[in-house]
């Protein structure tokens, strides 16, 4: 997944959900396991990963902690395909 070449707004809005999905997959976390950690339904995790909805700021903080990333990782541009 390469995000270079997109404007700041595209990265912020359009690709946010793809980054959530990328990091969840990278950590080999299943939606049901992550949902249990965050005390949400696994369908909610799916909605976040498909861009249907976004986590609240509180949930976003919890999500980042659960997958071991900084929140800024969801907003920064990847410089190469190796992440």
C-alpha positions in Angstrom: 0.0 0.0 0.0 1.6 3.3 -1.1 0.2 6.6 -0.1 2.7 9.0 -1.7 1.2 11.4 -4.2 -2.1 11.9 -2.4 -3.0 15.3 -1.0 -3.1 15.8 2.8 -6.9 15.8 2.7 -7.1 12.6 0.7 -4.8 10.9 3.1 -6.7 12.2 6.1 -10.1 11.3 4.9 -10.0 8.8 2.1 -7.3 6.5 3.2 -7.7 6.6 6.9 -9.7 3.4 6.9 -7.2 1.6 4.7 -4.5 2.4 7.2 -6.5 1.0 10.1 -7.1 -2.2 8.1 -3.4 -2.4 7.1 -2.1 -2.1 10.7 -4.7 -4.6 12.0 -3.6 -7.1 9.3 0.0 -6.4 9.9 -0.4 -7.3 13.6 -2.3 -10.5 12.5 -5.3 -9.5 14.7 -8.7 -11.0 13.9 -11.7 -8.6 14.2 -13.3 -10.7 16.9 -10.2 -10.6 19.1 -9.7 -6.9 18.6 -13.4 -6.3 19.2 -13.1 -8.1 22.6 -10.1 -6.0 23.6 -11.9 -2.8 22.7 -15.3 -3.9 24.0 -17.0 -3.3 20.7 -18.8 -5.6 18.2 -16.6 -7.1 15.5 -18.9 -5.5 12.9 -17.8 -2.1 14.2 -14.1 -3.0 13.5 -15.2 -4.0 10.0 -17.0 -0.7 9.5 -13.8 1.2 10.5 -11.7 -0.9 8.1 -14.1 -0.3 5.2 -14.6 3.4 5.8 -18.3 3.1 6.7 -17.6 4.8 10.0 -14.7 6.1 12.1 -13.8 5.4 15.7 -14.3 8.1 18.2 -11.2 9.8 19.5 -11.3 7.6 22.7 -11.7 4.4 20.7 -9.0 5.5 18.3 -6.6 5.9 21.2 -7.6 2.5 22.5 -7.3 1.0 19.0 -3.8 2.4 18.5 -2.7 1.1 21.9 -4.2 -2.4 21.1 -2.3 -2.6 17.7 0.8 -1.0 19.0 1.1 2.1 16.9 1.1 5.8 17.4 -2.0 7.7 16.2 0.2 9.7 13.9 0.9 6.5 11.9 -2.7 6.6 10.6 -2.1 10.1 9.2 1.4 10.1 7.8 2.3 9.2 4.2 4.2 6.0 3.5 7.3 6.8 1.6 7.8 3.4 0.0 5.9 0.1 -0.4 8.0 -1.5 2.3 6.2 0.6 5.0 
